[in-house]
Amino acid sequence: MLKKLLNIIKSFKNKKNTDIDKIEGITPFTGIYSKDIEQFHVFTEHSKDCILQELLLGKRKNIKAALIYIDEMVDKKTLGEQVLRPLISKNFSLKNILMASIADFPEFESVSTIEDALGCILDGSAVVIVQGLQHALVFDVLQLKDRQVSEPQMEMVIKGAREGFVENISVNLSLVRRRLKDPNLNVKILELGRRSKTKAAIMYIRGIASNNILEELMDRLNKIDVDIILDTGYIEEYITDNVYTIFPLLLTTERPDKIAACLAEGSIAIILDGSPIAILLPATINQFYQTPADYNQIWLVSTLIRIIRLISLPLAIFLPGFYVALVSFHPGMLPRDLLLSIMASREGLPFPIFVEAFLMIVIIEILQEAGIRLPSVLGKTIGIVGALIIGQAAVAAGITSNIMIIIIAVTTIASFATPNYTLEISLRFLRFGILFLGTTLGLFGIFISLSMLITHIVTLKSFGVNYFSPFSPIRIKDLLSDTVLRIPRTFLLKRPQTDFPKDKTRQKPLRRRD
Amino acid sequence: MLISDNDKISYHQYIVLMFFAIFEVGFMTLPRTVSEKAGPDSWLALILGFSMVVIALFILTRLSLKFPDKTFVEFSRLIAGNIIGSLLCIFFFLYLYCWSVSLSAYIGNITRVFLLDKTPLGIITFTLLVSSTYLIRYGIEPIARFCEFFLFLTIIPFALLYLLAGKHVNFGYFKPFFAEGLTPIIDGAIETFKHARGIETPFMIIPFLKTPEKVFKGAALGDALYFFLMIYPATIITIGVFGTNEITHFSYPAIVLAKELEFPGFFIERFEVLMVFIWYVGGFTSVVISQYMLSLGITRFFKLKNTRSMVLFIFPLTYLGTLTFRNIVQLEILFNIVNNAFIIIVLIIPIFLLITARIRNIKGDTDG
């Protein structure tokens, strides 16, 4: 009975497959020119940027042929010199092509179905169909108008490499390869998106990266069945563990050196064609607080910098809520003189302090958002208008107090101390919730918001790895070696345990000569 | 999912969990209650009380260790039979319920005393219970990790606070030694022992331990951490600063002490906020642990599958419970009941069950 059912289900599945095949279609080249070219005529008719050039080849000009390519994607010079010239030369014959024996004939591949040939055209190759041949010749003459490798915009460092990813996947892969010449650096290539057919490369170091996580990643990637994938953000939401969170559960970066460093610690990277942003996984929250520049500084300096970042994190989230709670519920907790100056600056203000804080935070958010959209020349104007004119005028007009401006300014600056833009923009919005709880319940509300925040963070996982480690579960070694502090690299004998690296040892202890 | 250890906690997490299970609202009043009973010999009473806690822990973990994959709900019925076992379970549930109600009501009252004198009690306890329910719904592992995060945030500020107060300690307050004989010391020790509500936690969470064989060691370590890092210095320094007579006039001596401290140039003047914050963490985690045990227990009692929805059922019950206690005097009565029930739960019931198991010759899972 059960077997029968299973068979029925199986047959259904098979049926589905054949249906899809029919839609996709597999039509091999027949070798009869007029029949083969028909499909391409239909294609070029609807896509005018595709050029179909009919040729007559051979000594007697009797072999019909066609050259098909997309105008904007191929390098015309190479096409003319290395494809067209050998084709129309006098000693061209079918026999020569089959033997591939023309001396200056460029390398070519051959495909045997019309669909493959179309795919190659869309990839930017030139395809040649020749009468009497049961396959098409594909010449790689792709020329993309690529951006030059330039300094990354999102993660700038003062001391460190100036290279950032570009939109071309092969350039990006080579940028990483150049930094890791390890034969164990494996790259898997996938095609994602039914229509966009975006190339995705999964990079990892065999022997360090955890197999479980890799399998899980491949499983999740294979489940993606969608029409287009244009950027890493598209797949992020398919492979993340939890969609209902404000925290980024995957680390994104545009720095090849960061990728190389993380790969060597056991992470897995996804690089997508057409996107200068790569994904690193699994991510833990401390990775958002490390930059490649930390390792280029003297370790004491970068330890201090990290401590400053750690201080600025709670400031960026809690300060407005904390201030409002203190002033409106527990003014007795402030020193008398400070309280007096706060009260003096708030004298005659029409709004309660909560409205004041909310207003200022919203204005700052609007300013930030407007600043991003504008070109950099105008962006400065926005800064001046926002900071000087609105700030000064708002105080003069009696809408807000000076101290509130200071509080909001400190909060905003502190939030920019987060090296990772994605995390920074997420944390910004936690402020509103904390401000609300601080307004309604004072310091008790601040405690409640902290406990809810921690509850939320400890339940987050990134590919099964606890997102909040090494803070919780506490890994004191990781915490003291490379999270809160950064001890000299010579002492970092073990890889961080949070990524479940298979090979845990990073280096042997260094022996210095006296 | 690939790494699903979501329902097991490691040995370290267990230690931290025990630390926070025992760290609860009594923390603020213990210096007073002990010194009321034991006077200058409080330091000795505390140590004696702690040894009693360890003994009780030893007995109750002996019992749990017989059935490392069963909770109290299952093994009590297995040992004492269905009827008596069920009665024991219901008693245990009532205790847990009263405990969590008294905790949340107490936190609400203290909040009104120190922070929000105009906010209605109902709103405070409601927010508290909402956030505790939010955590409990995720299960034991996030609870343990929540505690883990707050461990150092609790111990380090507390230690700093008390190191600062250390220079004001007058050791003359600890004289005379043994002035009134042994009785006051034993009274103080019992007072300390009552303070250890929460040591029954292994009863319910032993199936979730990765290393159940270390159940006693971990609990003893967690409790020792709490005793010797938190409550012992708090009591000694408070007595040392104020003296045993003056301390009995303070409702919350630990907070009064923090109030007295001053750092010139610091932007917050009153350090009792920090103290109240630390105390919140302790109280909150105890609310969470007690409610978790309660919902887990009831789920297992009725052999239901979903603890998560039981949590939502416990939430309004606890909330209604807290509403009935309007002031601290009423709460003290409830605390007395809870304390007596606590002694029955951690001393009398385990001994009873161990003896019954021996008489009825019920072999545990680990006895082979």
Boltz contact constraints between the chains, C-beta under 6 A:
constraints:
  - contact:
      token1: [A, 212]
      token2: [B, 2]
      max_distance: 6.0
  - contact:
      token1: [A, 216]
      token2: [B, 2]
      max_distance: 6.0
  - contact:
      token1: [A, 333]
      token2: [B, 268]
      max_distance: 6.0
  - contact:
      token1: [A, 333]
      token2: [B, 270]
      max_distance: 6.0
  - contact:
      token1: [A, 333]
      token2: [B, 273]
      max_distance: 6.0
  - contact:
      token1: [A, 335]
      token2: [B, 269]
      max_distance: 6.0
  - contact:
      token1: [A, 442]
      token2: [B, 115]
      max_distance: 6.0
  - contact:
      token1: [A, 442]
      token2: [B, 116]
      max_distance: 6.0
  - contact:
      token1: [A, 443]
      token2: [B, 115]
      max_distance: 6.0
  - contact:
      token1: [A, 444]
      token2: [B, 111]
      max_distance: 6.0
  - contact:
      token1: [A, 444]
      token2: [B, 115]
      max_distance: 6.0
  - contact:
      token1: [A, 444]
      token2: [B, 116]
      max_distance: 6.0
  - contact:
      token1: [A, 447]
      token2: [B, 280]
      max_distance: 6.0
  - contact:
      token1: [A, 448]
      token2: [B, 127]
      max_distance: 6.0
  - contact:
      token1: [A, 448]
      token2: [B, 131]
      max_distance: 6.0
  - contact:
      token1: [A, 451]
      token2: [B, 131]
      max_distance: 6.0
  - contact:
      token1: [A, 452]
      token2: [B, 131]
      max_distance: 6.0
  - contact:
      token1: [A, 454]
      token2: [B, 146]
      max_distance: 6.0
  - contact:
      token1: [A, 454]
      token2: [B, 149]
      max_distance: 6.0
  - contact:
      token1: [A, 455]
      token2: [B, 134]
      max_distance: 6.0
  - contact:
      token1: [A, 455]
      token2: [B, 135]
      max_distance: 6.0
  - contact:
      token1: [A, 458]
      token2: [B, 142]
      max_distance: 6.0
  - contact:
      token1: [A, 458]
      token2: [B, 145]
      max_distance: 6.0
  - contact:
      token1: [A, 458]
      token2: [B, 146]
      max_distance: 6.0
  - contact:
      token1: [A, 459]
      token2: [B, 138]
      max_distance: 6.0
  - contact:
      token1: [A, 459]
      token2: [B, 142]
      max_distance: 6.0
  - contact:
      token1: [A, 464]
      token2: [B, 2]
      max_distance: 6.0
  - contact:
      token1: [A, 464]
      token2: [B, 3]
      max_distance: 6.0
  - contact:
      token1: [A, 471]
      token2: [B, 149]
      max_distance: 6.0
  - contact:
      token1: [A, 472]
      token2: [B, 145]
      max_distance: 6.0
  - contact:
      token1: [A, 472]
      token2: [B, 148]
      max_distance: 6.0
  - contact:
      token1: [A, 472]
      token2: [B, 149]
      max_distance: 6.0
  - contact:
      token1: [A, 473]
      token2: [B, 145]
      max_distance: 6.0
  - contact:
      token1: [A, 473]
      token2: [B, 148]
      max_distance: 6.0
  - contact:
      token1: [A, 474]
      token2: [B, 148]
      max_distance: 6.0
